[in-house]
Amino acid sequence: MADVEDKLRAVQEVLSQFEHPLLEFSARAHGDSVQLIIHVKNVTVPVHTYYFDLHPRDLEHPQLAWTLQRQLYDCLHDYFIEMFVRAPHTKGE
């Protein structure tokens, strides 16, 4: 478990470098890996929290900071797309 805790601390250290006015970023141990969590701050409408499991290979990458930044930006894109309550592709649902 110490290995997962070390990876979690490394991810938390990278995440501490990011600050956003609308979103909070955190991480937690999740099985043998680490899970990235994105949560909307001060939301007045129901919006889900976004969870993303980081791959062990990415956690061991020598450039973890760069890899995690790329994944975070990809997750942000996915998260905001998932927030649509209506879009052309959802007609009839």
C-alpha positions, 0 to 999 in steps of 0.5 A: 500500500505504501507504493499507492500512497507514494503515487497518491502524494505525487499526484496531489503535489502536481494537482496543487499547482493548479487553481481554477475559479470554478473547479476543485481538483483532488485525488484518492487511492483507488485500489492499486492506483490513483483516482483523479476527482474534479468537482464543481465549486459552489454549484447551484444546479445538480452537476455530477463529480467527475472521476478518472482512474489514472493508469499505473503506467502513467503514474510511473512515467518519468514526466508525471507532471506533463502526463497528468496535465494532459490527462487533466485537460482531456478530462476537463473536456469530457466533463464539460461535454457530459454537463450538457442537458440538451444537445442535437445528438440527444433529441428524442431521449 
